[in-house]
């Protein structure tokens, strides 16, 4: 029974870590999606990759 409890605790902790990681990833993705709007509101246009390479 003791081994069963340890395995169950391990499964629960792995599941909790997965949920926390997924939530953090979702929040990071929504933060990155809103970032270009914040750049344009300051009056600086984002530079494209080809324009950056030409500098």
FENGI-V17172 format. One record per residue. N is the residue number from 0. SS is DSSP state (H for helix, E for strand, L for the rest). OMEGA is omega in radians with two decimals (* if undefined). Layout:
# FENGI-V17172
[[N;SS;OMEGA] [N;SS;OMEGA]]
This chain:
# FENGI-V17172
[[0;L;-3.12] [1;H;3.12] [2;H;3.10] [3;H;3.13] [4;H;3.13] [5;H;3.11] [6;H;3.13] [7;H;3.10] [8;H;3.11] [9;H;3.12] [10;H;3.13] [11;H;-3.12] [12;H;3.09] [13;H;3.11] [14;H;3.12] [15;H;3.11] [16;H;3.10] [17;H;3.14] [18;H;3.13] [19;H;3.11] [20;H;3.12] [21;H;3.12] [22;H;3.12] [23;H;3.09] [24;H;3.11] [25;H;3.13] [26;H;3.10] [27;H;3.14] [28;H;3.12] [29;H;3.07] [30;H;3.11] [31;H;3.13] [32;H;-3.12] [33;H;-3.06] [34;H;-3.14] [35;H;3.10] [36;H;3.12] [37;H;3.13] [38;H;-3.10] [39;H;-3.14] [40;H;3.11] [41;L;3.11] [42;L;3.10] [43;L;3.14] [44;L;3.09] [45;L;-3.10] [46;L;3.12] [47;L;-3.09] [48;H;-3.13] [49;H;3.10] [50;H;3.10] [51;H;3.14] [52;H;-3.13] [53;H;3.12] [54;L;*]]
